[in-house]
Amino acid sequence: MIITNAILERKPAMLEKTIQAFEAYYGTRPDFVVRAPGRVNLIGEHTDYNEGFVFPMAIRYAQWLGLKRNDQGKVNLYSADIKKQGSFSISDFSEKLPGWIRYPQGIAWALHEEGYPTSGWDGLLLGDLPIGAGLSSSGALDLVMTQGFALTSGFEWDGKKMAQISKKSDNQWVTINNGIMDQMVIAIAEKGKAMLLDCRTLQTENHSLPTETVIIVMDTMAKHSLVSSGYNDRFRESMEGAKALGKRSLRDVTLEEFHEREGELDEVIRRRVRHILSENYRTLESAKCMEENDPERLGQLMNASHDSLRDDYEVSCEELDIMTEEAQKQPGCYGARMTGGGFGGSAIALVREDQADSFMRSMARIYHDRTGIKAGIFATGAEKGTSVEYRK
């Protein structure tokens, strides 16, 4: 499926679809409808849990949630996309539920742990954000849940704090050792801007993409799962590298220190560390490229990032490599790389806006010819973060 820039704005359609689906399932209109976007990361991959720098932006596709208060002391949640229902207590967390419902349950647990009041509600999830495509569908689910609890329970929704709540849920309840990149950009992204995020201090800077460029997202259809993939292994290897170099985090290691001591490291750990340190450099350099409106240099940095992720961090896969390699050859493409945790999912390309449609048509054909797979390809600008789209 190719989705071009000519597609009309999707929010009104998705808002109405969510309200209608809620009414059809629960027999009443929702009190609220919330949306949380997916994201791509322009550059800065696997640096977030190493307290480094990342450069994500929110995209046009999102997770939507219609909800209505109940007095049952629990959340009843129906996912219209996967046609599954789940329920969990807002006060009894003695048992972790299996499957997709563990993510919403984890948000309730984390809010409870941090002392936030929570009330029960009925909810319906509906999204146009591909699942398993490396676009943080799980992060979007986390953030619509935090906003849902804020609306039904009466506490103030603070984007940065809710991002931290979501990270706590992922790390301690779902047991994914991710950083805070996804949650932060999904929570507080500014429309029209990519976000340079310091994952240690949570300081942000918003930057515009080079003029007359657009981001093309290319879903390889090679599905991934961070829990079952090597994601946690990479986290462990990063921590081993920091420890071997006498630091709490790889954020505290300079490239000069690494070059002086890299011979002390195991070969695999050495490559993992080299990726993190060089990726932090590329991410900060990318901000300068945006400030200077330099798409050529930004594209070169994206290409180098993919090479490092493929060779040093080893989180790419055959489908991502094919997609990236072919994208880099196309007219109007400044650079391309995998995005997200890897092991499947999506690649992105920085493309001249006036050549975006021809680029997408070519990539769909070439990727299908090489793999036999029909890719999901779309253009996106930078969207705003989590928002309340309807109040009854």
C-alpha positions in Angstrom: 0.0 0.0 0.0 1.3 3.4 -1.0 0.0 6.5 0.7 0.9 9.7 -0.9 0.9 13.3 0.3 -2.5 13.8 -1.5 -4.2 11.8 1.3 -6.6 14.0 3.3 -6.1 14.7 7.0 -7.0 11.5 8.8 -7.9 12.9 12.3 -11.6 13.7 11.6 -12.1 10.3 10.0 -10.4 8.4 12.8 -12.2 10.5 15.5 -15.6 9.7 14.0 -14.7 6.0 13.5 -13.6 5.7 17.1 -16.8 7.3 18.4 -18.9 5.0 16.2 -17.0 1.9 17.2 -17.4 2.8 20.9 -21.1 3.3 20.5 -21.5 0.0 18.6 -19.6 -1.9 21.3 -20.8 -0.3 24.5 -24.2 1.1 23.4 -23.4 4.6 24.5 -21.2 7.6 23.4 -17.7 7.9 25.0 -16.9 10.7 27.5 -13.5 11.3 25.8 -11.5 10.3 22.8 -7.7 10.5 23.0 -5.0 9.9 20.3 -1.3 9.2 20.6 0.9 9.1 17.5 3.5 6.6 16.4 7.0 7.8 15.9 10.0 7.3 13.7 13.5 8.0 14.9 15.5 10.1 12.4 18.8 9.1 13.9 20.2 8.0 17.3 19.3 4.3 17.6 19.7 2.3 20.8 21.4 5.3 22.4 18.3 6.1 24.6 18.9 3.4 27.2 22.6 4.5 27.2 21.5 8.0 28.3 22.6 9.4 25.0 21.0 11.5 22.3 18.1 10.7 20.0 16.2 12.5 17.2 12.6 11.2 16.9 9.5 12.7 15.4 5.8 11.9 15.7 4.1 10.6 12.6 0.6 10.9 11.1 -0.7 7.5 12.2 -1.8 6.9 15.7 -3.5 4.9 18.4 -7.0 6.2 19.3 -8.9 5.5 22.5 -12.6 6.1 23.3 -13.5 5.8 27.0 -16.2 6.3 29.5 -16.1 6.2 33.3 -17.5 3.3 35.2 -17.8 2.5 38.9 -16.5 -1.1 38.8 -13.0 -0.5 40.1 -11.5 -1.9 36.9 -10.7 -1.1 33.3 -12.6 -2.9 30.6 -10.8 -2.6 27.3 -11.7 -3.7 23.8 -9.3 -3.6 20.9 -11.3 -3.2 17.7 -8.1 -3.9 15.6 -7.4 -7.3 17.0 -11.0 -8.0 18.2 -9.9 -8.9 21.7 -11.2 -7.8 25.1 -9.4 -7.6 28.4 -10.1 -6.3 31.9 -7.9 -5.6 34.9 -8.3 -4.2 38.4 -7.0 -0.7 39.2 -6.0 -1.7 42.7 -5.0 -5.5 42.7 -1.8 -6.1 40.8 -1.0 -9.6 42.2 -1.1 -11.2 38.8 0.3 -10.0 35.5 -2.0 -10.6 32.6 -0.7 -12.3 29.5 -0.6 -10.8 26.0 -1.5 -7.3 24.8 -3.5 -6.3 27.9 -0.3 -6.4 30.0 0.7 -3.0 28.5 -2.4 -1.2 29.7 -2.4 -3.1 33.0 1.3 -2.0 33.5 0.3 1.7 33.1 -2.3 1.3 35.8 0.3 -0.4 38.0 2.9 2.3 37.4 0.4 5.1 38.2 -0.6 3.3 41.4 3.0 2.9 42.4 3.7 6.6 41.9 0.6 7.6 44.0 -1.7 8.8 41.2 -5.4 8.3 41.8 -7.1 6.0 39.4 -10.7 5.3 38.5 -12.3 2.5 36.5 -13.5 3.0 32.9 -14.6 1.3 29.7 -12.4 1.8 26.7 -12.2 1.0 23.0 -8.9 1.1 21.1 -8.8 1.7 17.4 -5.7 2.6 15.4 -4.3 3.1 11.9 -0.7 2.7 13.3 0.8 -0.6 12.0 1.6 -3.1 14.8 5.1 -4.7 14.8 6.4 -2.2 12.2 8.9 -0.5 14.5 6.8 2.6 14.8 6.2 2.3 18.5 2.6 1.1 18.5 3.3 -0.1 22.1 4.5 3.4 23.1 1.3 5.0 21.6 -0.8 2.5 23.6 1.0 3.4 26.8 0.4 7.1 26.3 -3.2 6.9 25.4 -3.7 4.9 28.6 -2.0 7.6 30.7 -4.2 10.3 29.2 -7.2 8.1 29.7 -6.5 7.7 33.4 -5.9 11.4 33.8 -9.2 12.3 32.2 -11.2 9.7 34.2 -9.4 10.1 37.5 -9.0 13.9 37.6 -5.2 14.3 37.8 -3.2 16.7 35.7 -1.6 15.1 32.7 2.0 16.2 32.5 3.7 14.9 29.3 7.2 14.4 30.7 5.9 12.7 33.9 3.6 10.4 31.9 6.5 9.5 29.6 8.4 8.4 32.7 5.4 6.5 34.0 5.2 4.7 30.7 8.9 3.8 30.8 8.6 2.5 34.3 5.7 0.3 33.2 7.7 -1.1 30.2 10.9 -1.7 32.3 9.4 -3.1 35.4 6.0 -4.6 34.4 6.4 -5.6 30.8 10.1 -6.2 31.3 11.5 -4.4 28.2 14.7 -2.6 28.9 13.9 0.3 26.7 14.8 4.0 27.1 12.5 7.0 27.2 12.7 8.2 23.6 9.4 6.7 22.3 7.4 7.9 25.3 8.8 11.4 25.3 8.2 12.2 21.6 4.8 10.5 21.7 3.8 12.5 24.7 5.1 16.0 23.9 6.1 16.3 20.2 5.5 19.7 18.5 3.8 19.7 15.2 6.2 20.4 12.3 9.3 19.6 14.4 11.6 16.7 15.1 12.8 16.5 18.7 16.5 16.3 19.7 16.3 14.6 23.1 19.0 14.3 25.7 17.9 11.0 27.4 19.9 11.8 30.6 18.5 15.2 31.3 15.3 15.0 29.3 16.1 18.4 27.8 14.7 18.8 24.3 15.3 21.0 21.3 12.9 21.1 18.4 14.2 21.3 14.8 12.6 21.5 11.4 13.6 19.1 8.7 15.6 20.7 5.7 13.2 22.6 3.5 11.5 20.8 0.6 12.1 17.4 2.1 9.8 14.7 3.5 10.3 11.5 5.5 9.2 8.4 3.7 8.4 5.4 6.0 8.9 2.0 4.5 7.4 -0.9 6.5 9.3 -4.1 5.4 6.4 -6.3 6.8 9.1 -8.2 8.7 7.4 -8.1 12.1 9.4 -7.7 15.3 8.8 -8.0 19.0 11.2 -6.3 21.4 10.4 -8.8 24.1 11.4 -11.8 22.0 14.1 -10.2 19.9 17.7 -9.5 20.9 16.8 -6.1 22.3 17.4 -7.0 25.9 20.7 -8.7 24.9 21.9 -5.4 23.4 21.0 -3.6 26.6 23.0 -6.1 28.6 26.0 -5.8 26.2 25.9 -2.0 26.5 26.0 -2.2 30.2 28.9 -4.6 30.1 30.8 -2.2 27.9 30.2 0.7 30.2 31.3 -1.4 33.2 34.5 -2.6 31.4 35.4 1.0 30.8 34.7 2.0 34.4 31.7 4.1 33.7 28.1 4.0 34.9 26.8 4.6 31.3 28.3 4.8 27.8 27.1 8.4 27.8 30.2 9.1 30.0 32.7 7.5 27.5 34.3 9.8 24.9 35.4 8.5 21.5 39.0 9.3 22.5 38.8 7.2 25.6 37.3 4.4 23.6 40.1 4.4 21.0 42.7 4.3 23.8 41.1 1.3 25.5 39.1 -0.6 22.9 41.8 -3.3 22.8 40.7 -4.2 26.4 37.2 -5.1 25.2 35.8 -8.3 24.0 35.2 -8.1 20.2 31.4 -8.1 20.4 31.3 -5.6 23.2 33.8 -3.4 21.4 31.5 -3.2 18.4 28.5 -2.5 20.5 30.3 0.4 22.3 31.6 1.8 19.0 28.1 2.0 17.6 26.7 3.9 20.7 29.5 6.4 20.8 29.5 7.1 17.1 25.7 7.3 16.9 25.7 9.9 19.6 28.1 12.0 17.5 26.0 11.5 14.4 22.8 12.5 16.2 24.3 15.8 17.5 25.8 16.5 14.1 22.3 16.0 12.6 21.0 18.9 14.6 23.6 21.2 13.0 22.5 19.9 9.6 18.9 20.9 10.3 20.0 24.3 11.6 22.1 24.8 8.4 19.4 23.4 6.1 21.8 20.8 4.8 19.9 17.7 3.6 23.0 16.2 1.8 25.0 15.9 5.0 22.0 14.8 7.0 21.5 12.0 4.5 25.1 10.9 4.8 24.7 10.6 8.6 21.6 8.5 8.2 23.4 6.2 5.8 26.3 5.8 8.2 23.9 5.2 11.1 22.4 2.2 9.2 25.8 0.8 8.4 26.7 1.0 12.1 23.4 -0.6 13.2 23.9 -3.4 10.7 27.6 -4.2 11.3 28.4 -3.1 14.8 25.1 -3.4 16.7 23.7 -6.2 14.5 20.1 -5.2 14.9 19.2 -5.0 11.2 17.8 -7.9 9.1 17.8 -8.9 5.4 14.6 -7.0 4.6 15.7 -3.8 6.3 19.0 -4.0 4.5 17.4 -4.5 1.1 14.9 -1.6 1.7 17.7 0.7 2.9 20.2 -0.2 0.1 17.6 0.3 -2.6 16.3 3.5 -1.2 19.7 5.0 -1.1 20.0 4.5 -4.9 16.8 6.3 -5.8 16.7 9.8 -7.3 15.8 12.4 -4.8 16.9 10.3 -1.8 19.4 12.0 0.5 19.8 9.1 2.9 18.0 6.1 4.4 18.3 3.9 7.4 16.4 1.4 9.6 14.4 3.0 12.4 13.3 1.7 15.8 14.6 -1.2 17.7 15.4 -3.3 14.7 15.2 -7.1 14.0 12.4 -6.2 11.5 10.0 -3.3 11.2 10.6 -0.1 9.1 13.2 1.9 7.4 13.0 5.6 6.6 14.3 7.8 3.9 14.9 11.6 3.6 13.6 12.5 0.2 13.1 15.6 -1.9 9.4 16.5 -1.6 8.9 16.9 -5.3 10.2 13.4 -5.9 8.4 11.6 -3.0 5.6 10.1 -5.1 8.0 8.6 -7.7 10.3 7.4 -4.9 7.4 5.5 -3.2 6.2 3.9 -6.4 9.7 2.8 -7.3 10.5 1.4 -3.8 7.2 -0.5 -3.7 8.0 -2.2 -7.0 11.7 -2.8 -6.3 11.1 -4.2 -2.8 8.4 -6.6 -4.1 10.6 -7.7 -7.0 13.5 -8.5 -4.6 11.5 -10.1 -1.7 8.0 -11.0 -3.0 6.6 -8.8 -0.1 4.2 -5.9 -0.5 5.6 -3.1 1.6 3.6 -0.5 3.4 5.1 2.9 2.3 3.9 6.4 3.2 5.1 9.9 3.5 4.7 11.8 6.8 5.4 15.2 8.3 6.1 15.7 12.0 2.9 15.6 14.0 1.9 16.7 17.5 2.1 14.4 20.5 -0.7 12.9 22.6 -3.9 14.9 22.6 -7.5 14.9 23.7 -9.6 15.0 20.5 -13.1 14.9 22.0 -14.9 15.7 25.2 -18.6 14.9 25.7 
